[in-house]
């Protein structure tokens, strides 16, 4: 699995401390587009009409305004934009430190685009994967997607890329969650899990029924064992510990959306998170003045991992990657 050079780790830690002292947002997600070549039944992006999309300079302006420690490039499918690589490069090399990652379904990662992506200096490449075989094709409605992912992930790793699989834990794929972690390890990649939420498309069909909650606890316990033994599972233990409580109906408060984490639409509008409505154009938005989000309708990793307590064990794990 990829390990950051010690010099990069020290620079990143210094940047994180500076970010916290200045009380700037920890991370910003930049949606390049809502267009997507997938047709997932738990996401509405591909059903929406094309939105106004910012130009390269506008995305850089977002980063310069908020100066986050981390930036995630996403969509839709970000590579639906022909200038996606140019935007990534510009965001990465704007003045100051930032950890830049991208989320892609993987289909548009040709060999040439993989090489050009690595040349941008990107820090992490996230490829979405919910099934460790051809069922991924049906999940995204893209025939041949599993074969493409199984080719490009090892290829990126071989060329020095830091690759992470993003995987949704849902009732349908519960028995495939552990095999995904093992497949990631075989490819030399890490994996980050997030709990399924019905919010993006109001689809409750993938939620956990009461009868499956015991099995969910077993799988989460196995993931924690693998996290310790394989070292390629990026989730904080606290996140896994809280998932059963949330599934059982307990309210988990403290979401930092809109304060520590921001989501910027293709047109430059700030949303506290991907599932909440826009509140202001990025040029007018002040995270410190924003009211805390009280929504508790999801426990996805984008909120749970940020809320996870910073412990010595967690810091040591981050420094080891």
N, C-alpha and C positions, 0 to 999 in steps of 0.2 A: 504494500500500500504506500501511496505517496507520502513523503515526509518533507515538511518545509525546512529549508536551510536555517541554521540557528540565527544568522543575521536577519533574515526575514522575520522570524519569530520575535526577536527583540524590537525590531522596527514596528511590528504590528502591535505589540504590547504597549510601546510608548505612544503610538497613535491612539490606542484605546483609552489610555489614561488621559491624554490630552482631550479626547472627545468627551469623556465623562466630566472633566473639570470645566470645560466650556459649556456643558449642558446642551450639547447638540444632539440631534437624533442619532441613534446608534446605527440604524440601517434604513435605506430607502429602496423600494422596489420600483423600477422603471418599466412600465408597460410600453414597449415599442409599438405594438399594434394589438388589436383584438382579433384580427384575422387568424384563422387556424386551419390547417389541413386535416386535423383530426375531428371526430364527431363523437366525443365522449358524452354519455348520458348524464354525467354529474357536473357538467360545465355548460354555461350558456354562451360563452364567448363566440363560438362559431355560428350561433344562431342570430347574432346581432348584425345590424347593418354596419358597414364600414364607418368608422369614426374619423374625425379629423386627427391627423397624426403630426406631431411636432417634427421639426427638422433637427439635424444633428446638433447644431448650436444650442437649441433649446434644452436638450437633454443635459448638455454640459452645464448650462446655466442653472439647472436644478441642483446639480452636484455642488456647484460653486456657492449657491445660496445657502444650502443646509450643511455642507461639509460633513457628511456622514462618515462613519468608520467603514461601513460596508455598503455596497450597491449590488442589487440583484437585477439582472436584465431578464425580462420575461415577456410573455404575450398574453393571450393568444400564443401563437408560435412565432418567436422573435425572428426566425430566419425567413418568414414570409416577407420581411423587408429586405430589399437588395442591399441596403446600406447598413445592415446590422453589424457587420464586422467593423465598419468605419466608426460607428457609434461606440462600440465596445472599446476600441482603441482610444478614442478621444476621451471617454469617461475615465478609463484607466490612467491615462497620462496627463490628465488635468493636474494642476499644482496641488500638492498635499498627498498624504497617504490615504489609500482606500483599498479594501479587499473587494475585488470585483468577481462576481459569479454570474452564470447564465443558467436558465432553466429551459430545456428543449425536449421535445418528444423524441428527437433523434433521427427522424426520417430524412431530414434535409442535410444531415451530416455526411456528405460525400467525403471521399478521401482527401480531395483538394481542399474542401472547406474545413476539414479537421486541421490540416496543416496551417491554413491561414488563421484559424481561430487561435491556435497555440501561439502564433506569431504576434498576436495582439498584446500578449503579456497577461492574459486573463488568469486569475488565480484559481478558479474552480469551475468545472463544467458539470452541471447537474442534468442527468438524463432520467426522465420519468419512467418508472417500471413497476407495474402492479402484478405481473405474472412472469414466472421464470421459464416461459416457453411460448409457443405460438398463440396461446390465448391472449397475449398482449395485442395481437393483430385485431382481434374482435373487440377488445377493450377500447381501442382507439379508432376502430373502423379503418385501419390502414393495413391492407394485405402486405405481408413481407416485412412488417416493422420489427418483429422479434429477430429475424435474421440480420437486419441492418444493425440493430443495437448490439447483437452478439459479435458483430464484426468491428464496429467503430469503438466500442468501449475498450477492449484490449488494445486496439491500435493507438488510441489516445494515450493510454497508460504507458505503452511501450515507448512512445515518443516524449515521455516526461510529463504528461498531463495529470492534473489532480482531478480525478473523476469521482463523482458521487451519484449514486442512484437515489432518486426521490420516490418513495413508495407509500401509497395510501393503505392503511390498515382498515379493511372493511369486512363485513360478514362473508362476502363471497370468496375472498382470497385468504382467509385467516390461516388455513393450513398450508399456504404457500409463502407466508411471511418469512419463516425461518429459512426455507430453501433460497429465497431471494438474498438473504444475508450471506449464505454460503456461496451462491453464485457470484456475488459481488467480490467476495474474498478470492475466489478462483481467478477473477479477472484483474485483481489488484486494485479494486475500487472500494470506496466506503459506501455507506448507505445511511440515509436519514428517513425515519418513518414519521408519518403524520396520521392522526386519527381522522377517519372519514367524517365529513360534515355534509348535511343535506342543503346547506345554504346556497351554494353557487347555482344550483338548478332546482332547488326545492324537491329533490328526489330522495325519498325516504327508503327506497328499495334496498339500499346497501347498509342500512343501520343494523346494529346488533340486537336480536331479540333476547329476552331474558334467559332463554334456555342456552344461549351460547356464551354467556358471561363467564362461566367457569372455564370454558375452553380458552377464552380470551386471556384470562389470568395466567393460564398455563403457558400460552405462547409468549406473553410479555416476560414471564420468568425465564423462559428459554432464551429470549433475546438478550436479557440482562447477563445471562451466563456467557452467551456468545460475545457480547460487548467486552467482557473482561478477558475472554480467552483469545478471540480473533483480533480484537482491537480495531475493527473497521466499522463499528456502529457508532454514528456520530451523536445520537440522542443522549441527553443528560438522564441519569437514573431517575431523577425526580419526575420527569415527564412520563416515563413508563409507570411510575408508582401512582400518578394521579389519574391515569386513563380509566381504570376500573371505577373509581369514585365518580368520575364524570358520567360514565355510561349508566351508572346506577341512579343517576338523577340529582346528584349533589352539585350545587352551584359553586363554580370556581371563579372568583372575582380577581381583579387586579390586572386586567388587560392593559397593556401599554400602547396600544394602537393610537396613532395620532400624536403621540408624545415621543417615545423612543423609536417607534417604527412608523414609516409613512409609505403610502402607496400612491404613485403618480400615474394618472391615466395617459393614454396616447396623446390626448389633447392638452396635457399639462395641468389637469385638475387633481388636487390632493384629496384622497380618500384616506381616512384613518387606517382602513385595511381593505383588502380586495372585495369584501362582501358588504361594505357600508357605502352609502351614497357620497358623492363628491361634496366638499364643503367650501372650497375656495381654490382659485388659481394659485399655483405654487409661488408666484411672485408676491402674493398677498397673505400667504399663510404663515402664522407664527406658532410653532409647536409649544412654546412656553405658555402662551396665552390660551391655548386650546383647552377646552373642558375635557377631563378624563372620560374615556369611553366606559359606559356601564353595561354594554352588551355582554352577555354570557352564553350566547347561543352556539358557540363552537369551542372546541379545545384542540384546534389544529396546532401543529408544531410552530408555525410562525408566531403564535402568541405564547404557547407553553414553554418553548425553549428559551425565549427571552425572559420569561418570568422565573425560570429555574434558578434557585439560589446559587450564588458564586461560592463554591467551596474549594478548599485546598485540593481535594481529589479531582474536581472538575478542571481547575487551572492546570494541574499536572497532566491531565489527559489532553488538554488543548496544546500544551507545550510539546507533548510527545508526538503530535501529528505533523 
